[in-house]
């Protein structure tokens, strides 16, 4: 594992990640062919410190502010939506790993650049045994699993009464098998294959019940009084995914603004698309949707961060507002992508635009388009 040379501070993290955009873009076509982010990009992101954002400081991590995390993830997503998506999943899973019992954290965070992946689909079953549990099953959508060190597997456990209990199980990737089954039309480069557990023994300290966690209770003693780790996980994922979605929309708009000066409109007298008044209307409407989404994101990211230093829990109304705005943000960026996509013509489907990021952006934002 390289990346250990990452700076000890996140002071210039956003700038470091921004400087990697040409590299990330240049690997887009190869990443699409191999259906995963290239090893060079993975290592470059690690070297910049992207994986340290939620790793505890005692283990060499940054515990970066949410604003810094959103900005850093946005820089990755602007160059490649799949690389950005993988980065946000691993950032989120590192945060969750820091809520596990302290003994598990010592096993997971053996170095600050550790890559922790995870799945949310409870495709596996856990059975209680002495000292922990045995888990078996297939868990799909394991983004970046081929480049992860640990995996947080979601499993259900029979309680004997009522509905099953949902668990997160911290498992080394060496104990899991990866199925090469990621064959999709969007987020192609994310390598979100299925991971398989076959009677893997998970010790008790590597088990984290999901229900209490979502209610704000977790077993880590070290972080029990650390306000950073009391930020609600579901609301954090709203912020992280917003960063990914917004910069995909921004990238699509930027590429569209460049391409309209390079191509005409077939069967019209416009030799360049920007000469047509309708193009300016299309660009302006898409830009306003992106700008509105940015305002929504800034509002709820600020709301989440504003409570980091106080002990007041977020009210149900605040939680609902954040999740509603995240959902509406997703609608706005999809509408912006639909506008740009419909105005881009058939030439936008050429693979050469994956290198520039255009197909990457539109493909992730519009289901059915290849690719990302």
Order of alpha helices (4+ residues) and beta strands (2+ residues): alpha-alpha-alpha-alpha-alpha-alpha-alpha-beta-beta-beta-beta-beta-beta-beta-beta-alpha-alpha-alpha-alpha-alpha-alpha
